[in-house]
């Protein structure tokens, strides 16, 4: 899976890069899995509504085209 994740080093924050490399991020005590979304859309992301997208989630998305899904 790691080979599919794209990281644009010139964008985003260090926390976003770390989350992408780990494949996991915790936001408000909830764990999410980072999934590549190469078409650049928010389809399938738990934060599809960009109005309420936490900053770290937006940074992860904009640092390589990824979406977040709930960790089961």
N, C-alpha and C positions, 0 to 999 in steps of 0.2 A: 504494500500500500504506500509506503513512504516514497517510492519512486514516482508515483502519480502526483504527489503534492508538489506544487510549484511555488517557489518563494521568490518574490521580487525584492531583493535586498535593499533597493533604494526607496521602498515604500514601507509604511506601517511603523509599528512600535516594537521595541525589543520583546515585550510580553507577547505580542502577536506572533512573532517569529518563533519564540520558545514553544508556544501552544501548537503551532503548525508542526514543528519538528517532533514534539511529543505525541501529537495526534489527539490530545485531550486538553480541555480547558474547564475550569470551574468558575461559574458566574453565579453570584448570589447563592452559594452553597449547593449548586446543582452542577453535576458533571455532564459535559457535552463532548461528543466525538467530532473531530474535524474531518470533513469529507471534501474531496476535490469536486469542484463544479466548474468544469472547463468552459462552459458556455457563458459564464459570467452572470447568470441569473440567480435570483434568490429562491427559485423553486425548490421546495423540499426542506428549506431551512426552518428551524423552529422560530426564527425571528424574521419571517418573510415581510412583516410590516415594518419597513425601515423607520417609521416614526417612533417606534418603541424598541429599536435595536440598540442594545448596550454598546458603548464605545469599543470595548475590547472585541465584541463580535463583529462590528463593522471593520475594525482594523484587521482582523483575521480574514475577512472576506476580501478586503481590498489589497491584502498582501499575498495575492496569488490565486484568487478565484476559488474560494472555499465556502462551504456552508457548514452549519452546526446541526447535529442531530442529538437527541437525548441518548445518553448512555444507558443501556438496559441492564 
